[in-house]
Structure formats: C-alpha cells, structure tokens
Amino acid sequence: MMSAAYLRRHRVTVPAQLRSYTPDEAAAQTGLTLEELRRMRESGQGPAFVAVSKRTIRYLGPDVEKWRERFVR
C-alpha cells in the first residue's frame, strides 16, 4: 500500500471510486454540517459510511457522489 506521503510526492491521483472522505470532507461535499451528518448517520439516513474503528468513520467517494446527486439541488 502506498503512503499518503508517497502519493503527494509523486502526485498520484486517486480515482473517485477509491476515494474516501472524513466526516469533515463529506460534510463539505454534501453541504451538511458535521452535526447534521452525524444525526443522519445515527438514524440510518445520509450517505453510506464505513466504521473503520469505533472512533473512525469514512465515507466512500461514490456513495457521497450518489447521495449528493440525489438530494442536493
């Protein structure tokens, strides 16, 4: 697996389908606040997410894009 430093140093572009977003990044992409995103996650709404660990959440690029296309005007 390539490190983030390697990717930056070699200017590797990660395809959208492999991109994952932190909650901050997903909020920016969807126009939601972190609190709105958290509430939606807890109620089973909003973009699909992956719980990497108990304290780490990631949103996959295609899931964020689909959700945004469907709900954001």
mmCIF file of the N, C-alpha and C atoms, coordinates in Angstrom:
data_MODEL
# 
_entry.id   MODEL 
# 
loop_
_atom_site.group_PDB 
_atom_site.id 
_atom_site.type_symbol 
_atom_site.label_atom_id 
_atom_site.label_alt_id 
_atom_site.label_comp_id 
_atom_site.label_asym_id 
_atom_site.label_entity_id 
_atom_site.label_seq_id 
_atom_site.pdbx_PDB_ins_code 
_atom_site.Cartn_x 
_atom_site.Cartn_y 
_atom_site.Cartn_z 
_atom_site.occupancy 
_atom_site.B_iso_or_equiv 
_atom_site.pdbx_formal_charge 
_atom_site.auth_seq_id 
_atom_site.auth_comp_id 
_atom_site.auth_asym_id 
_atom_site.auth_atom_id 
_atom_site.pdbx_PDB_model_num 
ATOM 1   N N  . MET A 1 1  ? 0.846   -1.173 0.000  1.00 0.00 ? 1  MET A N  1 
ATOM 2   C CA . MET A 1 1  ? 0.000   0.000  0.000  1.00 0.00 ? 1  MET A CA 1 
ATOM 3   C C  . MET A 1 1  ? 0.893   1.239  0.000  1.00 0.00 ? 1  MET A C  1 
ATOM 4   N N  . MET A 1 2  ? 0.516   2.222  -0.804 1.00 0.00 ? 2  MET A N  1 
ATOM 5   C CA . MET A 1 2  ? 1.296   3.456  -0.877 1.00 0.00 ? 2  MET A CA 1 
ATOM 6   C C  . MET A 1 2  ? 0.892   4.397  0.252  1.00 0.00 ? 2  MET A C  1 
ATOM 7   N N  . SER A 1 3  ? 1.873   5.052  0.822  1.00 0.00 ? 3  SER A N  1 
ATOM 8   C CA . SER A 1 3  ? 1.596   6.001  1.898  1.00 0.00 ? 3  SER A CA 1 
ATOM 9   C C  . SER A 1 3  ? 1.069   7.308  1.315  1.00 0.00 ? 3  SER A C  1 
ATOM 10  N N  . ALA A 1 4  ? 0.433   8.106  2.171  1.00 0.00 ? 4  ALA A N  1 
ATOM 11  C CA . ALA A 1 4  ? -0.060  9.416  1.748  1.00 0.00 ? 4  ALA A CA 1 
ATOM 12  C C  . ALA A 1 4  ? 1.101   10.292 1.295  1.00 0.00 ? 4  ALA A C  1 
ATOM 13  N N  . ALA A 1 5  ? 2.246   10.181 1.979  1.00 0.00 ? 5  ALA A N  1 
ATOM 14  C CA . ALA A 1 5  ? 3.423   10.968 1.598  1.00 0.00 ? 5  ALA A CA 1 
ATOM 15  C C  . ALA A 1 5  ? 3.891   10.589 0.194  1.00 0.00 ? 5  ALA A C  1 
ATOM 16  N N  . TYR A 1 6  ? 3.899   9.306  -0.111 1.00 0.00 ? 6  TYR A N  1 
ATOM 17  C CA . TYR A 1 6  ? 4.286   8.846  -1.449 1.00 0.00 ? 6  TYR A CA 1 
ATOM 18  C C  . TYR A 1 6  ? 3.337   9.415  -2.494 1.00 0.00 ? 6  TYR A C  1 
ATOM 19  N N  . LEU A 1 7  ? 2.042   9.346  -2.210 1.00 0.00 ? 7  LEU A N  1 
ATOM 20  C CA . LEU A 1 7  ? 1.050   9.847  -3.161 1.00 0.00 ? 7  LEU A CA 1 
ATOM 21  C C  . LEU A 1 7  ? 1.243   11.337 -3.422 1.00 0.00 ? 7  LEU A C  1 
ATOM 22  N N  . ARG A 1 8  ? 1.510   12.107 -2.361 1.00 0.00 ? 8  ARG A N  1 
ATOM 23  C CA . ARG A 1 8  ? 1.745   13.549 -2.529 1.00 0.00 ? 8  ARG A CA 1 
ATOM 24  C C  . ARG A 1 8  ? 3.038   13.806 -3.304 1.00 0.00 ? 8  ARG A C  1 
ATOM 25  N N  . ARG A 1 9  ? 4.089   13.109 -2.932 1.00 0.00 ? 9  ARG A N  1 
ATOM 26  C CA . ARG A 1 9  ? 5.401   13.321 -3.547 1.00 0.00 ? 9  ARG A CA 1 
ATOM 27  C C  . ARG A 1 9  ? 5.362   12.998 -5.041 1.00 0.00 ? 9  ARG A C  1 
ATOM 28  N N  . HIS A 1 10 ? 4.644   11.964 -5.411 1.00 0.00 ? 10 HIS A N  1 
ATOM 29  C CA . HIS A 1 10 ? 4.599   11.537 -6.807 1.00 0.00 ? 10 HIS A CA 1 
ATOM 30  C C  . HIS A 1 10 ? 3.350   12.020 -7.536 1.00 0.00 ? 10 HIS A C  1 
ATOM 31  N N  . ARG A 1 11 ? 2.586   12.871 -6.866 1.00 0.00 ? 11 ARG A N  1 
ATOM 32  C CA . ARG A 1 11 ? 1.382   13.470 -7.447 1.00 0.00 ? 11 ARG A CA 1 
ATOM 33  C C  . ARG A 1 11 ? 0.449   12.429 -8.058 1.00 0.00 ? 11 ARG A C  1 
ATOM 34  N N  . VAL A 1 12 ? 0.226   11.385 -7.317 1.00 0.00 ? 12 VAL A N  1 
ATOM 35  C CA . VAL A 1 12 ? -0.665  10.326 -7.762 1.00 0.00 ? 12 VAL A CA 1 
ATOM 36  C C  . VAL A 1 12 ? -2.103  10.764 -7.508 1.00 0.00 ? 12 VAL A C  1 
ATOM 37  N N  . THR A 1 13 ? -2.937  10.641 -8.515 1.00 0.00 ? 13 THR A N  1 
ATOM 38  C CA . THR A 1 13 ? -4.347  10.979 -8.371 1.00 0.00 ? 13 THR A CA 1 
ATOM 39  C C  . THR A 1 13 ? -5.114  9.707  -8.036 1.00 0.00 ? 13 THR A C  1 
ATOM 40  N N  . VAL A 1 14 ? -5.884  9.772  -6.979 1.00 0.00 ? 14 VAL A N  1 
ATOM 41  C CA . VAL A 1 14 ? -6.685  8.623  -6.564 1.00 0.00 ? 14 VAL A CA 1 
ATOM 42  C C  . VAL A 1 14 ? -8.026  8.700  -7.285 1.00 0.00 ? 14 VAL A C  1 
ATOM 43  N N  . PRO A 1 15 ? -8.413  7.652  -8.024 1.00 0.00 ? 15 PRO A N  1 
ATOM 44  C CA . PRO A 1 15 ? -9.703  7.672  -8.716 1.00 0.00 ? 15 PRO A CA 1 
ATOM 45  C C  . PRO A 1 15 ? -10.853 7.874  -7.730 1.00 0.00 ? 15 PRO A C  1 
ATOM 46  N N  . ALA A 1 16 ? -11.898 8.549  -8.191 1.00 0.00 ? 16 ALA A N  1 
ATOM 47  C CA . ALA A 1 16 ? -13.039 8.865  -7.320 1.00 0.00 ? 16 ALA A CA 1 
ATOM 48  C C  . ALA A 1 16 ? -13.618 7.620  -6.664 1.00 0.00 ? 16 ALA A C  1 
ATOM 49  N N  . GLN A 1 17 ? -13.650 6.497  -7.379 1.00 0.00 ? 17 GLN A N  1 
ATOM 50  C CA . GLN A 1 17 ? -14.255 5.295  -6.803 1.00 0.00 ? 17 GLN A CA 1 
ATOM 51  C C  . GLN A 1 17 ? -13.432 4.707  -5.662 1.00 0.00 ? 17 GLN A C  1 
ATOM 52  N N  . LEU A 1 18 ? -12.169 5.128  -5.540 1.00 0.00 ? 18 LEU A N  1 
ATOM 53  C CA . LEU A 1 18 ? -11.327 4.650  -4.446 1.00 0.00 ? 18 LEU A CA 1 
ATOM 54  C C  . LEU A 1 18 ? -11.174 5.680  -3.340 1.00 0.00 ? 18 LEU A C  1 
ATOM 55  N N  . ARG A 1 19 ? -11.658 6.878  -3.570 1.00 0.00 ? 19 ARG A N  1 
ATOM 56  C CA . ARG A 1 19 ? -11.509 7.985  -2.619 1.00 0.00 ? 19 ARG A CA 1 
ATOM 57  C C  . ARG A 1 19 ? -12.413 7.771  -1.425 1.00 0.00 ? 19 ARG A C  1 
ATOM 58  N N  . SER A 1 20 ? -11.898 8.080  -0.248 1.00 0.00 ? 20 SER A N  1 
ATOM 59  C CA . SER A 1 20 ? -12.750 8.078  0.944  1.00 0.00 ? 20 SER A CA 1 
ATOM 60  C C  . SER A 1 20 ? -12.649 9.441  1.605  1.00 0.00 ? 20 SER A C  1 
ATOM 61  N N  . TYR A 1 21 ? -13.738 9.847  2.251  1.00 0.00 ? 21 TYR A N  1 
ATOM 62  C CA . TYR A 1 21 ? -13.817 11.156 2.880  1.00 0.00 ? 21 TYR A CA 1 
ATOM 63  C C  . TYR A 1 21 ? -13.934 11.018 4.385  1.00 0.00 ? 21 TYR A C  1 
ATOM 64  N N  . THR A 1 22 ? -13.279 11.916 5.096  1.00 0.00 ? 22 THR A N  1 
ATOM 65  C CA . THR A 1 22 ? -13.500 12.038 6.534  1.00 0.00 ? 22 THR A CA 1 
ATOM 66  C C  . THR A 1 22 ? -14.873 12.685 6.711  1.00 0.00 ? 22 THR A C  1 
ATOM 67  N N  . PRO A 1 23 ? -15.438 12.654 7.911  1.00 0.00 ? 23 PRO A N  1 
ATOM 68  C CA . PRO A 1 23 ? -16.710 13.357 8.111  1.00 0.00 ? 23 PRO A CA 1 
ATOM 69  C C  . PRO A 1 23 ? -16.628 14.840 7.739  1.00 0.00 ? 23 PRO A C  1 
ATOM 70  N N  . ASP A 1 24 ? -15.522 15.508 8.052  1.00 0.00 ? 24 ASP A N  1 
ATOM 71  C CA . ASP A 1 24 ? -15.364 16.922 7.667  1.00 0.00 ? 24 ASP A CA 1 
ATOM 72  C C  . ASP A 1 24 ? -15.445 17.095 6.153  1.00 0.00 ? 24 ASP A C  1 
ATOM 73  N N  . GLU A 1 25 ? -14.742 16.234 5.433  1.00 0.00 ? 25 GLU A N  1 
ATOM 74  C CA . GLU A 1 25 ? -14.734 16.317 3.969  1.00 0.00 ? 25 GLU A CA 1 
ATOM 75  C C  . GLU A 1 25 ? -16.099 15.969 3.391  1.00 0.00 ? 25 GLU A C  1 
ATOM 76  N N  . ALA A 1 26 ? -16.748 14.949 3.946  1.00 0.00 ? 26 ALA A N  1 
ATOM 77  C CA . ALA A 1 26 ? -18.079 14.567 3.468  1.00 0.00 ? 26 ALA A CA 1 
ATOM 78  C C  . ALA A 1 26 ? -19.084 15.685 3.717  1.00 0.00 ? 26 ALA A C  1 
ATOM 79  N N  . ALA A 1 27 ? -18.972 16.347 4.856  1.00 0.00 ? 27 ALA A N  1 
ATOM 80  C CA . ALA A 1 27 ? -19.861 17.475 5.152  1.00 0.00 ? 27 ALA A CA 1 
ATOM 81  C C  . ALA A 1 27 ? -19.664 18.577 4.114  1.00 0.00 ? 27 ALA A C  1 
ATOM 82  N N  . ALA A 1 28 ? -18.420 18.873 3.784  1.00 0.00 ? 28 ALA A N  1 
ATOM 83  C CA . ALA A 1 28 ? -18.140 19.905 2.783  1.00 0.00 ? 28 ALA A CA 1 
ATOM 84  C C  . ALA A 1 28 ? -18.681 19.502 1.414  1.00 0.00 ? 28 ALA A C  1 
ATOM 85  N N  . GLN A 1 29 ? -18.556 18.234 1.058  1.00 0.00 ? 29 GLN A N  1 
ATOM 86  C CA . GLN A 1 29 ? -19.033 17.752 -0.237 1.00 0.00 ? 29 GLN A CA 1 
ATOM 87  C C  . GLN A 1 29 ? -20.560 17.774 -0.347 1.00 0.00 ? 29 GLN A C  1 
ATOM 88  N N  . THR A 1 30 ? -21.241 17.546 0.758  1.00 0.00 ? 30 THR A N  1 
ATOM 89  C CA . THR A 1 30 ? -22.704 17.449 0.737  1.00 0.00 ? 30 THR A CA 1 
ATOM 90  C C  . THR A 1 30 ? -23.407 18.737 1.133  1.00 0.00 ? 30 THR A C  1 
ATOM 91  N N  . GLY A 1 31 ? -22.667 19.677 1.712  1.00 0.00 ? 31 GLY A N  1 
ATOM 92  C CA . GLY A 1 31 ? -23.292 20.910 2.176  1.00 0.00 ? 31 GLY A CA 1 
ATOM 93  C C  . GLY A 1 31 ? -23.969 20.767 3.524  1.00 0.00 ? 31 GLY A C  1 
ATOM 94  N N  . LEU A 1 32 ? -23.717 19.658 4.209  1.00 0.00 ? 32 LEU A N  1 
ATOM 95  C CA . LEU A 1 32 ? -24.279 19.428 5.538  1.00 0.00 ? 32 LEU A CA 1 
ATOM 96  C C  . LEU A 1 32 ? -23.283 19.870 6.603  1.00 0.00 ? 32 LEU A C  1 
ATOM 97  N N  . THR A 1 33 ? -23.780 20.122 7.798  1.00 0.00 ? 33 THR A N  1 
ATOM 98  C CA . THR A 1 33 ? -22.877 20.372 8.917  1.00 0.00 ? 33 THR A CA 1 
ATOM 99  C C  . THR A 1 33 ? -22.435 19.020 9.471  1.00 0.00 ? 33 THR A C  1 
ATOM 100 N N  . LEU A 1 34 ? -21.384 19.023 10.272 1.00 0.00 ? 34 LEU A N  1 
ATOM 101 C CA . LEU A 1 34 ? -20.948 17.777 10.915 1.00 0.00 ? 34 LEU A CA 1 
ATOM 102 C C  . LEU A 1 34 ? -22.055 17.195 11.782 1.00 0.00 ? 34 LEU A C  1 
ATOM 103 N N  . GLU A 1 35 ? -22.771 18.056 12.475 1.00 0.00 ? 35 GLU A N  1 
ATOM 104 C CA . GLU A 1 35 ? -23.860 17.598 13.345 1.00 0.00 ? 35 GLU A CA 1 
ATOM 105 C C  . GLU A 1 35 ? -24.983 16.966 12.523 1.00 0.00 ? 35 GLU A C  1 
ATOM 106 N N  . GLU A 1 36 ? -25.357 17.583 11.406 1.00 0.00 ? 36 GLU A N  1 
ATOM 107 C CA . GLU A 1 36 ? -26.394 17.008 10.540 1.00 0.00 ? 36 GLU A CA 1 
ATOM 108 C C  . GLU A 1 36 ? -25.944 15.652 10.006 1.00 0.00 ? 36 GLU A C  1 
ATOM 109 N N  . LEU A 1 37 ? -24.699 15.576 9.589  1.00 0.00 ? 37 LEU A N  1 
ATOM 110 C CA . LEU A 1 37 ? -24.157 14.327 9.062  1.00 0.00 ? 37 LEU A CA 1 
ATOM 111 C C  . LEU A 1 37 ? -24.165 13.241 10.133 1.00 0.00 ? 37 LEU A C  1 
ATOM 112 N N  . ARG A 1 38 ? -23.782 13.590 11.358 1.00 0.00 ? 38 ARG A N  1 
ATOM 113 C CA . ARG A 1 38 ? -23.777 12.624 12.467 1.00 0.00 ? 38 ARG A CA 1 
ATOM 114 C C  . ARG A 1 38 ? -25.193 12.132 12.756 1.00 0.00 ? 38 ARG A C  1 
ATOM 115 N N  . ARG A 1 39 ? -26.151 13.061 12.828 1.00 0.00 ? 39 ARG A N  1 
ATOM 116 C CA . ARG A 1 39 ? -27.540 12.662 13.101 1.00 0.00 ? 39 ARG A CA 1 
ATOM 117 C C  . ARG A 1 39 ? -28.082 11.757 12.006 1.00 0.00 ? 39 ARG A C  1 
ATOM 118 N N  . MET A 1 40 ? -27.771 12.087 10.762 1.00 0.00 ? 40 MET A N  1 
ATOM 119 C CA . MET A 1 40 ? -28.232 11.257 9.648  1.00 0.00 ? 40 MET A CA 1 
ATOM 120 C C  . MET A 1 40 ? -27.599 9.870  9.714  1.00 0.00 ? 40 MET A C  1 
ATOM 121 N N  . ARG A 1 41 ? -26.330 9.817  10.057 1.00 0.00 ? 41 ARG A N  1 
ATOM 122 C CA . ARG A 1 41 ? -25.631 8.531  10.177 1.00 0.00 ? 41 ARG A CA 1 
ATOM 123 C C  . ARG A 1 41 ? -26.276 7.680  11.263 1.00 0.00 ? 41 ARG A C  1 
ATOM 124 N N  . GLU A 1 42 ? -26.572 8.296  12.412 1.00 0.00 ? 42 GLU A N  1 
ATOM 125 C CA . GLU A 1 42 ? -27.166 7.567  13.536 1.00 0.00 ? 42 GLU A CA 1 
ATOM 126 C C  . GLU A 1 42 ? -28.588 7.105  13.247 1.00 0.00 ? 42 GLU A C  1 
ATOM 127 N N  . SER A 1 43 ? -29.299 7.815  12.371 1.00 0.00 ? 43 SER A N  1 
ATOM 128 C CA . SER A 1 43 ? -30.680 7.439  12.062 1.00 0.00 ? 43 SER A CA 1 
ATOM 129 C C  . SER A 1 43 ? -30.785 6.593  10.795 1.00 0.00 ? 43 SER A C  1 
ATOM 130 N N  . GLY A 1 44 ? -29.635 6.253  10.189 1.00 0.00 ? 44 GLY A N  1 
ATOM 131 C CA . GLY A 1 44 ? -29.647 5.404  9.001  1.00 0.00 ? 44 GLY A CA 1 
ATOM 132 C C  . GLY A 1 44 ? -29.946 6.159  7.721  1.00 0.00 ? 44 GLY A C  1 
ATOM 133 N N  . GLN A 1 45 ? -29.822 7.469  7.756  1.00 0.00 ? 45 GLN A N  1 
ATOM 134 C CA . GLN A 1 45 ? -30.032 8.295  6.565  1.00 0.00 ? 45 GLN A CA 1 
ATOM 135 C C  . GLN A 1 45 ? -28.684 8.819  6.102  1.00 0.00 ? 45 GLN A C  1 
ATOM 136 N N  . GLY A 1 46 ? -28.700 9.626  5.067  1.00 0.00 ? 46 GLY A N  1 
ATOM 137 C CA . GLY A 1 46 ? -27.458 10.227 4.586  1.00 0.00 ? 46 GLY A CA 1 
ATOM 138 C C  . GLY A 1 46 ? -26.631 9.255  3.766  1.00 0.00 ? 46 GLY A C  1 
ATOM 139 N N  . PRO A 1 47 ? -25.456 9.700  3.346  1.00 0.00 ? 47 PRO A N  1 
ATOM 140 C CA . PRO A 1 47 ? -24.599 8.831  2.537  1.00 0.00 ? 47 PRO A CA 1 
ATOM 141 C C  . PRO A 1 47 ? -24.140 7.607  3.335  1.00 0.00 ? 47 PRO A C  1 
ATOM 142 N N  . ALA A 1 48 ? -23.960 6.506  2.625  1.00 0.00 ? 48 ALA A N  1 
ATOM 143 C CA . ALA A 1 48 ? -23.450 5.294  3.277  1.00 0.00 ? 48 ALA A CA 1 
ATOM 144 C C  . ALA A 1 48 ? -22.057 5.588  3.836  1.00 0.00 ? 48 ALA A C  1 
ATOM 145 N N  . PHE A 1 49 ? -21.716 4.909  4.921  1.00 0.00 ? 49 PHE A N  1 
ATOM 146 C CA . PHE A 1 49 ? -20.424 5.138  5.563  1.00 0.00 ? 49 PHE A CA 1 
ATOM 147 C C  . PHE A 1 49 ? -19.815 3.822  6.000  1.00 0.00 ? 49 PHE A C  1 
ATOM 148 N N  . VAL A 1 50 ? -18.535 3.878  6.323  1.00 0.00 ? 50 VAL A N  1 
ATOM 149 C CA . VAL A 1 50 ? -17.801 2.719  6.823  1.00 0.00 ? 50 VAL A CA 1 
ATOM 150 C C  . VAL A 1 50 ? -17.232 3.094  8.186  1.00 0.00 ? 50 VAL A C  1 
ATOM 151 N N  . ALA A 1 51 ? -17.496 2.267  9.188  1.00 0.00 ? 51 ALA A N  1 
ATOM 152 C CA . ALA A 1 51 ? -16.902 2.469  10.514 1.00 0.00 ? 51 ALA A CA 1 
ATOM 153 C C  . ALA A 1 51 ? -15.573 1.718  10.522 1.00 0.00 ? 51 ALA A C  1 
ATOM 154 N N  . VAL A 1 52 ? -14.496 2.438  10.313 1.00 0.00 ? 52 VAL A N  1 
ATOM 155 C CA . VAL A 1 52 ? -13.160 1.839  10.268 1.00 0.00 ? 52 VAL A CA 1 
ATOM 156 C C  . VAL A 1 52 ? -12.778 1.315  11.645 1.00 0.00 ? 52 VAL A C  1 
ATOM 157 N N  . SER A 1 53 ? -13.146 2.067  12.662 1.00 0.00 ? 53 SER A N  1 
ATOM 158 C CA . SER A 1 53 ? -12.966 1.657  14.051 1.00 0.00 ? 53 SER A CA 1 
ATOM 159 C C  . SER A 1 53 ? -14.081 2.321  14.850 1.00 0.00 ? 53 SER A C  1 
ATOM 160 N N  . LYS A 1 54 ? -14.047 2.153  16.145 1.00 0.00 ? 54 LYS A N  1 
ATOM 161 C CA . LYS A 1 54 ? -15.096 2.733  16.982 1.00 0.00 ? 54 LYS A CA 1 
ATOM 162 C C  . LYS A 1 54 ? -15.152 4.259  16.853 1.00 0.00 ? 54 LYS A C  1 
ATOM 163 N N  . ARG A 1 55 ? -14.003 4.876  16.591 1.00 0.00 ? 55 ARG A N  1 
ATOM 164 C CA . ARG A 1 55 ? -13.939 6.338  16.528 1.00 0.00 ? 55 ARG A CA 1 
ATOM 165 C C  . ARG A 1 55 ? -13.616 6.893  15.144 1.00 0.00 ? 55 ARG A C  1 
ATOM 166 N N  . THR A 1 56 ? -13.483 6.032  14.149 1.00 0.00 ? 56 THR A N  1 
ATOM 167 C CA . THR A 1 56 ? -13.099 6.491  12.815 1.00 0.00 ? 56 THR A CA 1 
ATOM 168 C C  . THR A 1 56 ? -14.159 6.113  11.790 1.00 0.00 ? 56 THR A C  1 
ATOM 169 N N  . ILE A 1 57 ? -14.724 7.130  11.157 1.00 0.00 ? 57 ILE A N  1 
ATOM 170 C CA . ILE A 1 57 ? -15.761 6.958  10.141 1.00 0.00 ? 57 ILE A CA 1 
ATOM 171 C C  . ILE A 1 57 ? -15.207 7.454  8.814  1.00 0.00 ? 57 ILE A C  1 
ATOM 172 N N  . ARG A 1 58 ? -15.521 6.751  7.743  1.00 0.00 ? 58 ARG A N  1 
ATOM 173 C CA . ARG A 1 58 ? -15.158 7.199  6.402  1.00 0.00 ? 58 ARG A CA 1 
ATOM 174 C C  . ARG A 1 58 ? -16.372 7.037  5.491  1.00 0.00 ? 58 ARG A C  1 
ATOM 175 N N  . TYR A 1 59 ? -16.448 7.940  4.536  1.00 0.00 ? 59 TYR A N  1 
ATOM 176 C CA . TYR A 1 59 ? -17.482 7.902  3.510  1.00 0.00 ? 59 TYR A CA 1 
ATOM 177 C C  . TYR A 1 59 ? -16.786 7.638  2.189  1.00 0.00 ? 59 TYR A C  1 
ATOM 178 N N  . LEU A 1 60 ? -17.257 6.651  1.425  1.00 0.00 ? 60 LEU A N  1 
ATOM 179 C CA . LEU A 1 60 ? -16.631 6.324  0.153  1.00 0.00 ? 60 LEU A CA 1 
ATOM 180 C C  . LEU A 1 60 ? -17.091 7.301  -0.923 1.00 0.00 ? 60 LEU A C  1 
ATOM 181 N N  . GLY A 1 61 ? -16.160 7.676  -1.796 1.00 0.00 ? 61 GLY A N  1 
ATOM 182 C CA . GLY A 1 61 ? -16.423 8.666  -2.836 1.00 0.00 ? 61 GLY A CA 1 
ATOM 183 C C  . GLY A 1 61 ? -17.692 8.428  -3.632 1.00 0.00 ? 61 GLY A C  1 
ATOM 184 N N  . PRO A 1 62 ? -17.890 7.229  -4.193 1.00 0.00 ? 62 PRO A N  1 
ATOM 185 C CA . PRO A 1 62 ? -19.095 7.001  -4.989 1.00 0.00 ? 62 PRO A CA 1 
ATOM 186 C C  . PRO A 1 62 ? -20.385 7.151  -4.176 1.00 0.00 ? 62 PRO A C  1 
ATOM 187 N N  . ASP A 1 63 ? -20.353 6.769  -2.911 1.00 0.00 ? 63 ASP A N  1 
ATOM 188 C CA . ASP A 1 63 ? -21.547 6.895  -2.070 1.00 0.00 ? 63 ASP A CA 1 
ATOM 189 C C  . ASP A 1 63 ? -21.886 8.358  -1.818 1.00 0.00 ? 63 ASP A C  1 
ATOM 190 N N  . VAL A 1 64 ? -20.868 9.173  -1.582 1.00 0.00 ? 64 VAL A N  1 
ATOM 191 C CA . VAL A 1 64 ? -21.084 10.608 -1.361 1.00 0.00 ? 64 VAL A CA 1 
ATOM 192 C C  . VAL A 1 64 ? -21.607 11.245 -2.646 1.00 0.00 ? 64 VAL A C  1 
ATOM 193 N N  . GLU A 1 65 ? -21.008 10.891 -3.783 1.00 0.00 ? 65 GLU A N  1 
ATOM 194 C CA . GLU A 1 65 ? -21.444 11.450 -5.069 1.00 0.00 ? 65 GLU A CA 1 
ATOM 195 C C  . GLU A 1 65 ? -22.892 11.083 -5.371 1.00 0.00 ? 65 GLU A C  1 
ATOM 196 N N  . LYS A 1 66 ? -23.254 9.818  -5.190 1.00 0.00 ? 66 LYS A N  1 
ATOM 197 C CA . LYS A 1 66 ? -24.646 9.380  -5.433 1.00 0.00 ? 66 LYS A CA 1 
ATOM 198 C C  . LYS A 1 66 ? -25.620 10.126 -4.539 1.00 0.00 ? 66 LYS A C  1 
ATOM 199 N N  . TRP A 1 67 ? -25.278 10.240 -3.268 1.00 0.00 ? 67 TRP A N  1 
ATOM 200 C CA . TRP A 1 67 ? -26.165 10.921 -2.323 1.00 0.00 ? 67 TRP A CA 1 
ATOM 201 C C  . TRP A 1 67 ? -26.317 12.382 -2.719 1.00 0.00 ? 67 TRP A C  1 
ATOM 202 N N  . ARG A 1 68 ? -25.210 13.007 -3.060 1.00 0.00 ? 68 ARG A N  1 
ATOM 203 C CA . ARG A 1 68 ? -25.242 14.425 -3.443 1.00 0.00 ? 68 ARG A CA 1 
ATOM 204 C C  . ARG A 1 68 ? -26.077 14.640 -4.700 1.00 0.00 ? 68 ARG A C  1 
ATOM 205 N N  . GLU A 1 69 ? -25.915 13.774 -5.700 1.00 0.00 ? 69 GLU A N  1 
ATOM 206 C CA . GLU A 1 69 ? -26.701 13.890 -6.933 1.00 0.00 ? 69 GLU A CA 1 
ATOM 207 C C  . GLU A 1 69 ? -28.188 13.713 -6.667 1.00 0.00 ? 69 GLU A C  1 
ATOM 208 N N  . ARG A 1 70 ? -28.506 12.867 -5.726 1.00 0.00 ? 70 ARG A N  1 
ATOM 209 C CA . ARG A 1 70 ? -29.911 12.564 -5.440 1.00 0.00 ? 70 ARG A CA 1 
ATOM 210 C C  . ARG A 1 70 ? -30.585 13.629 -4.577 1.00 0.00 ? 70 ARG A C  1 
ATOM 211 N N  . PHE A 1 71 ? -29.864 14.196 -3.612 1.00 0.00 ? 71 PHE A N  1 
ATOM 212 C CA . PHE A 1 71 ? -30.512 15.055 -2.625 1.00 0.00 ? 71 PHE A CA 1 
ATOM 213 C C  . PHE A 1 71 ? -30.112 16.524 -2.641 1.00 0.00 ? 71 PHE A C  1 
ATOM 214 N N  . VAL A 1 72 ? -28.976 16.865 -3.199 1.00 0.00 ? 72 VAL A N  1 
ATOM 215 C CA . VAL A 1 72 ? -28.522 18.260 -3.161 1.00 0.00 ? 72 VAL A CA 1 
ATOM 216 C C  . VAL A 1 72 ? -28.910 18.940 -4.460 1.00 0.00 ? 72 VAL A C  1 
ATOM 217 N N  . ARG A 1 73 ? -29.574 20.058 -4.336 1.00 0.00 ? 73 ARG A N  1 
ATOM 218 C CA . ARG A 1 73 ? -30.024 20.817 -5.520 1.00 0.00 ? 73 ARG A CA 1 
ATOM 219 C C  . ARG A 1 73 ? -29.119 21.984 -5.760 1.00 0.00 ? 73 ARG A C  1 
# 
